[in-house]
Amino acid sequence: MNRHRVLIANRGEIALRIMRACRDLELGYVMVYTAEDEASLHVRLALEDEAAYKRVYRIASYKDANEIFSVADQAGCTAIHPGYGFFSENFRFARRAAVRTRPLTFIGPRWEVIRDLGSKINTKRLAKTLKIPVIPGSDRPIYNEMEAEEVAEELFFLQKEQGCDHPSLLVKASAGGGGMGIEEVNNLDAFRRVYRRIQHYAKRQFGDEGVLIEQCLKDYQHLEVQLLCSRHGEVVHFGTRNCTIQSAGRQKRVEVAPGFDPAVCEYPFDAKALLEQMVEYSVRLAKHVGYDNVGTWEWVVTRDGSPYLLEVNTRIQVENEISACISGVKGTSGTPNLIREQIRMALGEKLGFRQKDISFQGTGIELRIVAEDTRRGFTPWCGTITRFDMPEEPWVRVYSHVPRDTPYKIPTEYDPNLALAIIWGGDTHEAKDLAKQFLKDTVIEGTGGQGNSITTNLEYLYDRVDRVLMF
């Protein structure tokens, strides 16, 4: 395996984590960066890393496939890791990597799997055939406005029949992901305008104007099931996590694993049995499609304990490590590194362990620290960070591309994510206390273009830690 050289086609903390995974596996790697990211830690550390060949290439854009493949050829890469975002769930990019004259191993599922599960509608159709519950709504892309309005009218009528006082729908880009291309509609009169807007957005952003229309569930929890699969038909899971606390744009801010904890919250359903059922459903779909890498099955669970499959993320997720930090694999030390496992699976190795070898202990919490004004719709803050101090404790891991020894200007071209903090506690009470302690001891200072002080979401995170796992 160590004959491979991996092109890391991403930036920030995920680029750093991929770099470290490559080092652990004794794999060569090549980093790319844009002018805006020149001061980022992922660039500095790659430049400092001793090597007999150039590891770092400046590019114009992380979204230019031609440039990415050109660097891969020039650097002699044999594999490409897309991280998350950018090309990570683009089946055309993954297919091109596989079929080009000089093929590259795409570190992710096979392109056919990305294609089949990348569409929310196709995932919904597959789930239905396997008797997996999905949210009521369309199960194929809708391109015609009149047909879309008929579906919307029927769903509004069904909600009123069920006694819903405030019925609403979600209009989604069928090829979207990560909370993008989704709007809520509360009445039929507004539907057509929103439908057109989402259709235009979907065509511009994803190259496919197909739209999914479904009932908008209220008062639910957003859960995920973390799977790891090999190209040898092996499937294991690393439990569940809860990512209900999100920004206005449906970007996750506080996450916790496992997904429910009856020891700290009372639920009107059997939480343990429900989590096991969601895992079983997720594994069933993974085996059906021959899933062969890391992946996340996203669910919503209503207050009465009804689970509905939302979508499948065919990539590594930001929050993978809170699932890993509560997991142990028999015969190994420490906790598993899912990015490292993802790379091993893509390069054709076997898992080397089975589900019965995985055990779970404690609670993991992830905090996403962002330069944003949560009181003004999570508006991004722009400026220069002058102090960036976070506590170093055995119970926390911090991942950040922000240097601590020099001022750092936040690039306006990207989301102003600053750091991820992964906290582990022996139980949920301890994990929550440690998370709040971490936030109190964190100091971030900076100045904006108008001389204003930095705005972050630290206070927002602190206020919401106690609310995790609650309806």
N, C-alpha and C positions, 0 to 999 in steps of 0.2 A: 504493500500500500504506500510506503514512503517514497515511491518513485514519482508520485503525483505532485503537481504544483497547482495551487488553488488561486484563482483570481477572486478577490473579495470585492464584489461589485456593489458596495454600499458604503455608509459613512457612520460617524458617531460611535455610540456605545456598542451597537451590534457589530460594527466592523472590528472593534477592539475584542469583543468576545469571540468572534470567528478567528481572529488572529491568534488568540491564546489557545483555542481548540486545535488549530493547525500545529502550533508548537508542541502541544501535548502529544499529538499523533506523529510528531516528527515529519510533518509535511512542509514542503516549501510553499510560500504564498507570495502574492503580489497585491499591493494596495493601489487603489486609484483615489484621486481627490480632485475637487474643483478649486478654483481660485478663492472662493468664499470660505473654503474649509482649510485654508493653509495653516491657520493657527490651531486647528483641532488636534487633540491629543492622539487620535488614531493615526494622523499623518506623522507627527513627531516621533512616536514610538516606532513606527515602521521604518522611518529614516535612520533612527539610532540602532536598529537591529543589525547585528553583524551579518553580512552575507557576501557571497562570492558573485552575486549578480544583482542588478538593480531590482528593488522591490517596490518602488513607488513611482507612479506615473500620473502626471497632471492631465486631466481631461476637461472638456468644456461642459459636460453634463452627465449626470448619473443615468439620465433617461435616453441617451443616444446609443442604441444597440450597436450600430456600426462601429462607433468608437470603442465601445466595450470589447467587442470581438477583435478589433484591430489590436488593442493592447494585449489581449489574451494570446494572439498569434505572435506578436513581437516578443513577449516575455516567455514564450514557450510553455504556457499553461496547459494543463490537461483537464482541469475541472473549473467550474465557476460556482461560487456561492452568492446567491442574490440577496441574502439577509431577509428583511421584511420590507414591504413597500416596493417601489420601483418595479423590477421585473419578477418579483418572487412568485406571483400568481398569474403570470402571463404565459399561457401555454404556447403561444406562437414563438416567444423568445426561447422557451425550453425546447421546443421542437427544432428550432433553427440550430440551437447548440448541438442537438443530437444528430442532425442529418447533414450538416455542412461538410465540405470537403475535408476539413480538419476538425473532426468532432470533439466536443468538450462534454465531460460528464456534468450534467446539471444537478447540483446538490439540492435535491427536493424530489418529489414524486415524479413518476413518468409523465411526460407531457399529456398523454391521453387521459390520465387520471385528473390532472389539473384542468383540462378541458371539460371533462364530464362533471366534476364537482365544483368548478369555478362558477358555474351558473346556479344561482339560488333556485331557479325554476326546475332545472334538471335534477338537482339534489332533492328537491321536494317530490318530484315524480318518482325517483328511485326509492325514496323513503316510503312512499305510499305503497309501492309494490312489496315492500318488506314488512308492512304493518307497523311502521314507525310513525308516531303521531307528528303531524305538522300543523302549522297555523292555517285556519280556513282562508282560502283565497285562490287565485289563479295558479295553475301548475304548468303553464307554458308561457313563453314571451308574448306579450300583447303589443302589437305595432299599430293597431287600428283604433282611432279615438272613440268611435261609436261602440265598438266591442268593449273597450275599456270602461266606458260609462255604464254599460249594461252590467258588467261585473261589479262595479262600485255600487250601483243601485241595489243589486241583490244582497250584497254584504251589509249595506246599511239596513235593509229590510230584516235580515236575519238577526242582527243585533237588537233591533227594536222588538222583535218577536221574543227574544231571550230576556226582555225586560231591562235592557241597557239604557240608562237615562241619557248618557252622552256618547253615542256611537261615533267611532272614528275609524279611518283607514290609514294604512301606510302605503305610499306609492314609492316603489324602489327601482333603481336601475338593476336589472337582472344580472348584469355582469359586474356589478360593483362589489365593494368589500370595505372592511374597516370603518363602517359607519358613514361612508360617502354615498351621495346620491339617494337620500331618503328624506321624504317629507310626510308630515301628518296632515290629513284632511278631515275636517269635522262636519262638513255638509256637502251635499251633492252639487250645490251651486258653485262651489269653489273647486270642485274636482277637476274640471276640464283644464283650467288654467294651470293647476299644479301638475297635471299629467303632461302637458306640453313642455313645461319647464324641466321636468325630470327627464323626459325623452330627449330634449336637446342637450342637456347636461351629459346624459349617458352616451350619446353619439360622440360628443366632443371628447369626453374623458376616457371612454372605454372602447370606442369604435363600434358599439352595438346599441341601438336605441330601444332594445327590448325592455319592457317594463313589467314588473311584478306588482300585483295589487293584493293586499291581504288585510285581514282584520287587525286593528291595533289593540293589542292586549294592554290592560291597565293593571297596576298593582302586581307586578311580577318581579322575580329575581332573574338575573342573567348569569347563567352558569356555563362552564366549559368542561369538556372531557379531553384530557391529554393522552394521545395515542402515539406509539412508536411501532413501526412496522418495517419488516425487511423484505428484500426481493426474493426471499425463500419461503414466503407465506407465513412468517411469524408475526403475531400481533400481541402486544402487551399494552397496558394502560398505566398511567401514573396518577390515577385518581381524578378528582374534580377540583374546580376552583370557582370562586364567585367574583364577578366583575361588574356588579350592579352600579357601583358609584362611578359615574361617567360625567364628562363635560357636556355642555349644551350640544356639541357636535358629535356626541356618542363616542368620544375618545375616553378610554378607561383611565381612571385616576388612582383609585385604591382597589386592590384585589387581594383576595384571601383564599388559601387552600387549607383544608378541603372546603367544598362548596356550601355545606350546611354543617352546623354544630348544635345538636340538641342540648348540649351541656350549657350553652349560653343563651339560646333562643328557644322559645316554645313555638312549635309548628303544629298546625291542625292536620298533619299527615305524618306518616312514618318516614322521617328524613333519610335514615339509613337505607331502607328498602328502595326509596325513590332514587337515590344516588346510584345504587347498584343497578336499577333498571335502566337509567340513562347510560351507564357504562356499557351494559349489555347491548342496548340498541346501537350505540356508537360502534362497538366492535363488530356487530352484525353487518352494518353498512360497509365498514372497512374491508371485511373479508369478501363481501359481495363484489366490490369493485377492484379487488386485488391491490389495495393501498400498500405502498412500499417505502414510506419514509415517515418523518415526523408530521403530525397533523393535529388539528384541534376541531372538535365537534362542538358547535355553539348551540345552547339551549335557552329557552325561557321557561320558567316554572311559575304558574299562577298561585295565588294564595291558597287555593284548595288542593294544591299538590299535583296539578296536571302539567306534564312536561310536553314541550313542543320543540322539535328540531328546527333551528333557524337556518344554519348554513354550516359549511365545512371550510376551514381555513387551511389551504394546502401549502403551509409554510411553517417555519419556526415563528413563534409569537414572542412579543416583547416579554410577556410574563411567564415564559416557560420555566424560569428558575424557582418560582414559588411552588410549583408542582415537584420539581426536583429536590428542593430543600427539605420536604417532608418525607422523602422516599429514601429507601435503602435497598441495595441489591446484594443478596447473599453472596459471600465470597469476595466482596470488594470493600474497600475502605472509603469513607467519605460518602458524599451524595453523588448521584449520577449527573453528568454534564450532557444535557440533551442536544446541545449544538455539536458536541463531539460525537455523540451517538448518531446524529443526523448525517454527519459527514461519513462515518463508517458505513451506514446503511447505503448511502448513495454510491459508495465505492465498492459495493457488492458483498460486504462482510455479513456474517450471521450475527444475531443478537448475542448469543453466548449465555443467555439466561432465559427463564420462563416466568410466567406471571406468578407462580407460587414462590419464586425467589425474591419478589418485591414486597417490601413491608412499608408501613406508613407510621409516622410518629410526629406528634406535635402539630403546630400551625404555622404557616408561612404567610406573611403580608408583604405586598409590594406597594411602594409609594412612588408615583411618577411626579417628579419635581419639575415644574415648568415655569418659565417666565411669562406669566399671564395675569390678567386682571379678572378674577373670577366674579367680581361684582358687576362687571360690564360685559357679560356674555363670553367670558374666557378670552377676552381680547389679548393678542400677543403683545408682549413688551419688547421694545427694541432699545439696545444700549450696550454698554461695556461693563462686564463683571470685573470688579476690582478685588473682591475677597470671596473665597469659596471654600468654606471650612465645614467638614462633616465629621462626626465622631467616628473613631475607629474602635470597634468592639467585636468580640468573637461571635456575637449573635447577629451581626449585620454585614452584608456585602453591598458595596456601592459600585455602580457602573456608570461612568461618566466620561465624556470626551472633553470636558472643560478642564484646562490646566489650572493648577492651584498656585503656581509660582510666578505667574505673569498675567496681566490683564487680558481679558478675552472678550472680543466684540462678537455679539450674537449675530450670526448671518440672518438677514431678513428673508433670504430665499427659502428657508426651511422652517419647519415647526420649531419653536423655541424650547424644545425639551432639553433639560439640563442634566438630569441624573435619574437613575433608578436605584432605590434602596430596597434590598431584600432582607426582611427581618424574620428570624425564626424564634419561636417560643415553645416551651414544653406543652402549653395548651393555649387556647385562644385568649384567655384573660391575660396571660403573660405576654403573648405576642402583641396584643393591643397596648399594653403598658409600655413595652419596649419601643413600639412604633412612635408613641407620643413622646417618649424620652428622646428618641433620635431627632424628632422634629424640633423639640425645644432646644437641643444642643447644636442644631445646624445654623450656621451664619452665612448668609449670602448678601453681599453688598455690591452696588453698582450705580452707574449714573447714565441717564438717558440723554438724548440730543438736546433737550430743553433744560438740562440740569436737574431733572427730577430723579428721585431715588428709584432703585429697581423695585419692580412689583413681581412677586412670585405667588404661587399657590400654597405656600407652607401653612398658613393659617387655615385655609380651606381644608387641607388634608388633615390637620390636627382635629378640626371640628367634626370630621366625618369618620375618624377611626372607630369610635364607639358605635357607629351605626352599621358597621359591616355585618352581613348575614341576616339583617332584619328586613322584614317587609315594611 
